[in-house]
Amino acid sequence: MFLLLIIVLLIVGSSACGKPTPAPDVAPTLQGKSILMIIAHRDFRDEEYEEPRQIFEANRATITVASSSLEVATGALGAQVKPDLLLADAAVGDYDAIVFVGGPGAQELVG
């Protein structure tokens, strides 16, 4: 959850650089921001995917999910996610933030 907080603060902070600070009663959103969530094909941590995604969606971010396969990915606790694109096809410059979802299967994403 700490990593999620850092990512959200970086997104919100970077969009506010050089711009006037909004009034205190205006809640910032992620509308117009694009987030890439990277998951392992098997055994990603369900809650590390589901909870941030819910927060991003509630704040109107556009979310894309990438994995090593376009087949349905399965979390360690059984969550089923259909990736939008292959990790090899993801262009990091197209996104405002990239979130790596952890879990036992995340080792497949390491070099």
N, CA, C and O of each residue as an XYZ file, in Angstrom:
444
protein
N       0.831     -1.181      0.000
C       0.000      0.000      0.000
C       0.883      1.256      0.000
O       0.521      2.278     -0.582
N       2.045      1.165      0.659
C       2.967      2.290      0.697
C       3.440      2.653     -0.701
O       3.529      3.830     -1.051
N       3.750      1.615     -1.513
C       4.184      1.844     -2.891
C       3.082      2.531     -3.687
O       3.357      3.438     -4.473
N       1.839      2.106     -3.489
C       0.711      2.721     -4.173
C       0.615      4.201     -3.827
O       0.397      5.032     -4.708
N       0.776      4.534     -2.558
C       0.720      5.921     -2.121
C       1.803      6.748     -2.797
O       1.550      7.873     -3.230
N       3.005      6.197     -2.889
C       4.104      6.903     -3.548
C       3.782      7.148     -5.013
O       4.006      8.245     -5.525
N       3.256      6.128     -5.694
C       2.931      6.262     -7.112
C       1.873      7.330     -7.319
O       2.009      8.186     -8.194
N       0.814      7.281     -6.512
C      -0.255      8.264     -6.646
C       0.277      9.669     -6.370
O      -0.071     10.611     -7.081
N       1.108      9.816     -5.356
C       1.672     11.132     -5.058
C       2.559     11.629     -6.194
O       2.548     12.817     -6.514
N       3.327     10.728     -6.807
C       4.161     11.122     -7.943
C       3.318     11.581     -9.119
O       3.646     12.570     -9.774
N       2.236     10.871     -9.389
C       1.368     11.248    -10.506
C       0.740     12.607    -10.243
O       0.803     13.507    -11.081
N       0.142     12.745     -9.083
C      -0.530     14.000     -8.750
C       0.486     15.140     -8.663
O       0.229     16.244     -9.142
N       1.627     14.869     -8.056
C       2.653     15.902     -7.918
C       3.222     16.338     -9.244
O       3.453     17.528     -9.456
N       3.457     15.389    -10.151
C       4.049     15.753    -11.439
C       3.075     16.545    -12.286
O       3.491     17.401    -13.067
N       1.784     16.276    -12.145
C       0.820     17.018    -12.942
C       0.616     18.430    -12.393
O       0.104     19.300    -13.097
N       1.011     18.659    -11.148
C       0.812     19.964    -10.550
C       2.032     20.874    -10.672
O       1.945     22.057    -10.342
N       3.161     20.356    -11.136
C       4.383     21.155    -11.255
C       4.163     22.348    -12.169
O       3.707     22.200    -13.303
N       4.482     23.504    -11.677
C       4.383     24.707    -12.489
C       2.971     25.232    -12.643
O       2.750     26.193    -13.380
N       2.015     24.628    -11.970
C       0.622     25.056    -12.064
C       0.171     25.533    -10.694
O       0.710     25.100     -9.675
N      -0.802     26.411    -10.666
C      -1.310     26.847     -9.362
C      -1.894     25.670     -8.588
O      -2.468     24.755     -9.179
N      -1.750     25.698     -7.284
C      -2.303     24.662     -6.425
C      -3.817     24.815     -6.387
O      -4.320     25.925     -6.211
N      -4.569     23.691     -6.553
C      -6.023     23.805     -6.507
C      -6.490     24.200     -5.109
O      -5.780     24.010     -4.122
N      -7.681     24.745     -5.049
C      -8.271     25.114     -3.764
C      -8.342     23.883     -2.877
O      -8.550     22.783     -3.388
N      -8.176     24.025     -1.564
C      -8.154     22.881     -0.661
C      -9.391     21.999     -0.737
O      -9.299     20.806     -0.449
N     -10.543     22.541     -1.114
C     -11.759     21.744     -1.149
C     -11.934     20.997     -2.474
O     -12.947     20.326     -2.671
N     -10.972     21.103     -3.375
C     -11.037     20.400     -4.661
C     -10.170     19.148     -4.567
O      -8.954     19.241     -4.399
N     -10.795     17.985     -4.675
C     -10.056     16.724     -4.598
C      -9.405     16.431     -5.945
O     -10.078     16.473     -6.974
N      -8.103     16.135     -5.955
C      -7.444     15.806     -7.220
C      -7.941     14.451     -7.732
O      -8.303     13.572     -6.950
N      -7.951     14.303     -9.041
C      -8.305     13.020     -9.640
C      -7.170     12.593    -10.567
O      -6.215     13.339    -10.786
N      -7.289     11.418    -11.090
C      -6.311     10.917    -12.052
C      -6.902     10.954    -13.459
O      -6.390     10.309    -14.374
N      -7.980     11.712    -13.620
C      -8.619     11.797    -14.927
C      -7.612     12.275    -15.967
O      -6.880     13.239    -15.743
N      -7.584     11.599    -17.090
C      -6.643     11.937    -18.137
C      -5.285     11.279    -17.980
O      -4.433     11.406    -18.859
N      -5.068     10.581    -16.881
C      -3.801      9.875    -16.645
C      -3.940      8.429    -17.108
O      -5.005      7.823    -16.991
N      -2.865      7.899    -17.626
C      -2.836      6.533    -18.139
C      -1.861      5.716    -17.291
O      -0.705      6.099    -17.110
N      -2.345      4.586    -16.777
C      -1.538      3.756    -15.889
C      -1.398      2.353    -16.477
O      -2.386      1.732    -16.868
N      -0.178      1.868    -16.535
C       0.106      0.505    -16.972
C       0.322     -0.356    -15.732
O       1.199     -0.076    -14.914
N      -0.485     -1.402    -15.603
C      -0.306     -2.357    -14.509
C       0.283     -3.623    -15.104
O      -0.291     -4.208    -16.022
N       1.431     -4.047    -14.581
C       2.128     -5.227    -15.083
C       1.923     -6.367    -14.096
O       2.224     -6.244    -12.909
N       1.400     -7.490    -14.616
C       1.149     -8.653    -13.763
C       1.845     -9.884    -14.338
O       2.057     -9.989    -15.546
N       2.193    -10.809    -13.451
C       2.719    -12.102    -13.872
C       1.559    -12.917    -14.434
O       0.403    -12.708    -14.067
N       1.881    -13.839    -15.321
C       0.832    -14.677    -15.909
C       0.203    -15.600    -14.860
O      -0.971    -15.956    -14.963
N       0.988    -15.983    -13.857
C       0.489    -16.826    -12.774
C       1.015    -16.332    -11.436
O       2.155    -15.883    -11.324
N       0.176    -16.424    -10.446
C       0.546    -16.167     -9.044
C       0.937    -14.733     -8.722
O       1.815    -14.503     -7.891
N       0.288    -13.756     -9.376
C       0.439    -12.372     -8.908
C      -0.402    -12.232     -7.640
O      -1.311    -13.029     -7.407
N      -0.105    -11.231     -6.830
C      -0.879    -11.015     -5.595
C      -2.191    -10.335     -5.970
O      -2.204     -9.203     -6.453
N      -3.276    -11.032     -5.745
C      -4.598    -10.547     -6.118
C      -4.885     -9.151     -5.566
O      -5.338     -8.264     -6.289
N      -4.613     -8.975     -4.274
C      -4.934     -7.690     -3.635
C      -4.025     -6.560     -4.113
O      -4.428     -5.397     -4.093
N      -2.809     -6.885     -4.542
C      -1.910     -5.857     -5.071
C      -2.341     -5.400     -6.459
O      -1.934     -4.336     -6.927
N      -3.156     -6.201     -7.104
C      -3.745     -5.808     -8.378
C      -5.106     -5.143     -8.154
O      -5.356     -4.047     -8.655
N      -5.973     -5.805     -7.404
C      -7.363     -5.369     -7.273
C      -7.529     -4.045     -6.531
O      -8.272     -3.174     -6.982
N      -6.845     -3.886     -5.397
C      -7.029     -2.667     -4.602
C      -6.519     -1.408     -5.321
O      -7.245     -0.416     -5.384
N      -5.297     -1.420     -5.862
C      -4.872     -0.225     -6.602
C      -5.768      0.052     -7.817
O      -6.093      1.205     -8.100
N      -6.164     -1.005     -8.530
C      -7.023     -0.805     -9.703
C      -8.319     -0.117     -9.304
O      -8.771      0.798     -9.993
N      -8.920     -0.545     -8.204
C     -10.151      0.093     -7.733
C      -9.925      1.576     -7.432
O     -10.756      2.419     -7.770
N      -8.804      1.883     -6.800
C      -8.487      3.283     -6.479
C      -8.270      4.085     -7.760
O      -8.788      5.193     -7.894
N      -7.509      3.530     -8.698
C      -7.258      4.223     -9.963
C      -8.562      4.459    -10.719
O      -8.793      5.556    -11.227
N      -9.419      3.435    -10.796
C     -10.694      3.574    -11.496
C     -11.593      4.598    -10.813
O     -12.242      5.401    -11.483
N     -11.632      4.572     -9.481
C     -12.457      5.529     -8.748
C     -11.997      6.962     -8.992
O     -12.787      7.901     -8.889
N     -10.720      7.125     -9.314
C     -10.166      8.455     -9.590
C     -10.023      8.714    -11.083
O      -9.302      9.620    -11.499
N     -10.710      7.919    -11.878
C     -10.887      8.112    -13.320
C      -9.629      7.978    -14.171
O      -9.526      8.608    -15.224
N      -8.682      7.174    -13.732
C      -7.497      6.906    -14.551
C      -7.849      5.867    -15.614
O      -8.764      5.063    -15.433
N      -7.120      5.894    -16.708
C      -7.234      4.853    -17.739
C      -6.199      3.790    -17.412
O      -5.021      4.101    -17.232
N      -6.632      2.537    -17.335
C      -5.750      1.450    -16.908
C      -5.566      0.450    -18.040
O      -6.525      0.039    -18.693
N      -4.322      0.071    -18.254
C      -3.969     -0.978    -19.206
C      -3.208     -2.040    -18.431
O      -2.349     -1.724    -17.608
N      -3.528     -3.310    -18.699
C      -2.853     -4.415    -18.018
C      -1.973     -5.146    -19.027
O      -2.428     -5.519    -20.108
N      -0.713     -5.345    -18.662
C       0.231     -6.068    -19.514
C       0.757     -7.289    -18.769
O       0.904     -7.282    -17.547
N       1.037     -8.343    -19.545
C       1.604     -9.559    -18.976
C       2.420    -10.258    -20.058
O       2.499     -9.790    -21.194
N       3.019    -11.371    -19.693
C       3.847    -12.128    -20.636
C       3.008    -12.950    -21.611
O       3.546    -13.517    -22.562
N       1.708    -13.019    -21.385
C       0.791    -13.760    -22.244
C      -0.531    -13.012    -22.314
O      -0.894    -12.298    -21.380
N      -1.251    -13.172    -23.418
C      -2.573    -12.560    -23.529
C      -3.676    -13.485    -23.018
O      -4.850    -13.116    -22.998
N      -3.286    -14.686    -22.608
C      -4.252    -15.603    -21.990
C      -4.612    -15.064    -20.609
O      -3.879    -14.253    -20.043
N      -5.735    -15.512    -20.074
C      -6.176    -15.060    -18.758
C      -5.099    -15.381    -17.721
O      -4.642    -16.520    -17.617
N      -4.699    -14.360    -16.957
C      -3.714    -14.525    -15.886
C      -4.462    -14.895    -14.605
O      -5.596    -14.467    -14.385
N      -3.807    -15.695    -13.768
C      -4.436    -16.161    -12.532
C      -3.606    -15.732    -11.336
O      -2.406    -15.996    -11.268
N      -4.259    -15.067    -10.394
C      -3.592    -14.627     -9.186
C      -3.359    -15.764     -8.211
O      -3.934    -16.842     -8.360
N      -2.523    -15.529     -7.218
C      -2.198    -16.536     -6.210
C      -3.433    -16.971     -5.426
O      -3.487    -18.095     -4.927
N      -4.424    -16.088     -5.316
C      -5.655    -16.418     -4.598
C      -6.821    -16.697     -5.538
O      -7.959    -16.845     -5.093
N      -6.537    -16.771     -6.847
C      -7.566    -17.162     -7.806
C      -8.163    -16.068     -8.679
O      -9.001    -16.365     -9.530
N      -7.764    -14.824     -8.503
C      -8.301    -13.755     -9.358
C      -7.969    -14.054    -10.817
O      -6.902    -14.591    -11.116
N      -8.872    -13.711    -11.713
C      -8.691    -13.929    -13.145
C      -8.664    -12.570    -13.841
O      -9.585    -11.769    -13.685
N      -7.598    -12.314    -14.613
C      -7.443    -11.036    -15.300
C      -7.031    -11.298    -16.742
O      -6.086    -12.047    -16.991
N      -7.729    -10.691    -17.688
C      -7.370    -10.797    -19.098
C      -6.501     -9.592    -19.447
O      -6.998     -8.466    -19.482
N      -5.207     -9.812    -19.708
C      -4.317     -8.693    -20.056
C      -4.749     -8.014    -21.361
O      -5.316     -8.645    -22.254
N      -4.466     -6.720    -21.443
C      -4.798     -5.937    -22.638
C      -3.714     -6.035    -23.702
O      -3.997     -5.947    -24.896
N      -2.472     -6.217    -23.263
C      -1.374     -6.309    -24.213
C      -0.218     -7.091    -23.633
O      -0.114     -7.292    -22.423
N       0.646     -7.526    -24.526
C       1.860     -8.219    -24.097
C       2.834     -7.215    -23.514
O       2.933     -6.083    -23.988
N       3.543     -7.629    -22.499
C       4.532     -6.766    -21.870
C       5.561     -6.290    -22.895
O       5.998     -5.141    -22.847
N       5.941     -7.153    -23.805
C       6.933     -6.806    -24.835
C       6.441     -5.690    -25.756
O       7.249     -5.004    -26.382
N       5.126     -5.505    -25.842
C       4.555     -4.480    -26.721
C       4.257     -3.170    -25.995
O       3.825     -2.204    -26.623
N       4.479     -3.124    -24.701
C       4.187     -1.913    -23.918
C       5.278     -0.864    -24.144
O       6.467     -1.161    -24.029
N       4.873      0.334    -24.457
C       5.804      1.456    -24.632
C       5.695      2.342    -23.390
O       4.688      3.024    -23.197
N       6.723      2.330    -22.560
C       6.652      3.030    -21.275
C       6.330      4.511    -21.429
O       5.709      5.096    -20.541
N       6.732      5.121    -22.520
C       6.453      6.537    -22.730
C       4.986      6.855    -22.937
O       4.596      8.023    -22.911
N       4.164      5.832    -23.143
C       2.727      6.036    -23.353
C       1.953      6.165    -22.043
O       0.747      6.411    -22.062
N       2.634      6.000    -20.904
C       1.937      5.945    -19.620
C       2.473      6.988    -18.651
O       3.650      7.348    -18.677
N       1.574      7.459    -17.798
C       1.960      8.412    -16.759
C       2.541      7.698    -15.549
O       3.319      8.281    -14.794
N       2.163      6.428    -15.362
C       2.678      5.637    -14.239
C       2.684      4.171    -14.633
O       1.857      3.723    -15.426
N       3.629      3.432    -14.065
C       3.714      1.996    -14.283
C       3.721      1.332    -12.912
O       4.506      1.695    -12.037
N       2.836      0.354    -12.737
C       2.702     -0.343    -11.467
C       3.048     -1.813    -11.684
O       2.395     -2.501    -12.468
N       4.067     -2.285    -10.994
C       4.422     -3.707    -11.030
C       3.707     -4.377     -9.879
O       3.904     -4.008     -8.721
N       2.868     -5.370    -10.190
C       2.131     -6.094     -9.178
C       2.999     -7.252     -8.711
O       3.490     -8.029     -9.529
N       3.190     -7.372     -7.410
C       4.059     -8.385     -6.850
C       3.404     -9.745     -6.715
O       2.319     -9.989     -7.242
N       4.076    -10.615     -6.005
C       3.599    -11.965     -5.761
C       4.626    -12.984     -6.178
O       5.628    -12.635     -6.803
N       4.396    -14.243     -5.843
C       5.371    -15.285     -6.167
C       5.670    -15.365     -7.665
O       6.801    -15.663     -8.049
N       4.689    -15.108     -8.502
C       4.879    -15.199     -9.945
C       5.668    -14.055    -10.531
O       6.079    -14.129    -11.689
N       5.894    -13.004     -9.775
C       6.605    -11.824    -10.294
C       8.044    -12.143    -10.699
O       8.674    -11.367    -11.419
N       8.562    -13.279    -10.240
C       9.924    -13.671    -10.635
C      10.042    -13.834    -12.146
O      11.127    -13.667    -12.704
N       8.935    -14.159    -12.811
C       8.987    -14.296    -14.280
C       9.272    -12.967    -14.960
O       9.707    -12.941    -16.111
N       9.031    -11.867    -14.263
C       9.231    -10.533    -14.834
C      10.651    -10.025    -14.645
O      11.023     -8.997    -15.210
N      11.441    -10.733    -13.859
C      12.801    -10.310    -13.584
C      13.729    -10.871    -14.656
O      13.783    -12.076    -14.902
N      14.472     -9.929    -15.295
C      15.451    -10.188    -16.316
C      15.507    -11.543    -16.840
O      16.322    -11.833    -17.716
